[in-house]
Amino acid sequence: MLRALFLAALLPATLTAATLDVQVRDARGAAVRDAVVYAVPAGRAPLARRTAVMDQKNRMFIPHVLPVQTGTAVSFPNSDDVRHHVYSFSPAKTFQLPLYKGTPANPVVFDKAGVVTLGCNIHDSMSAFIVVVDTPFFEKTGADGRVTLPDLDAGRYTVHVWVADARGEPRPVSVNLTGDQRVQLSFVASAHARS
Ligand SMILES: [Cu+2]
């Protein structure tokens, strides 16, 4: 057992883990920002990030899109001087944090996969999305519409893309990673999140 671990440690990371490069564009070919790309393993997903933060600043939620793994505890600090009243009616997580300032004592645990739409009862313009996924392998695209998911163990994965305001998600893609490869995928989202 010990010897096997030692040998594994000697192998360069590139030989034991695969990397996924994913590009998301809209129908016109423009890069889509803030798309959530996530790879769900066929077997049991390891638990990684367990906490996250959804801040409120200048009467906005920051970030606008927050991907988390199922089971993650999210804290909702209010960094403004005015009070906010955070709520969600989404089936994946229905909750509210009545009018408050500062940081609520208890974070909210997102224990069910799905998209949770956030709002504030006081400020109608405040909105954000928490995208709860059954995998620790996720990332958000930047302005170039690209993400890299590194360190994926060998095995079969289903790669999904979620885009706010899109008319339906692009069809998920199944990939079989051997643990020693770099795979490129591209998706077309039916509508641009923000133009
Ligand atoms: Cu508010």
Residues whose N, C-alpha, C, O or C-beta is under 5 A from the ligand:
A	BS01	CU	R83 H84 H85 C120 I122 H123
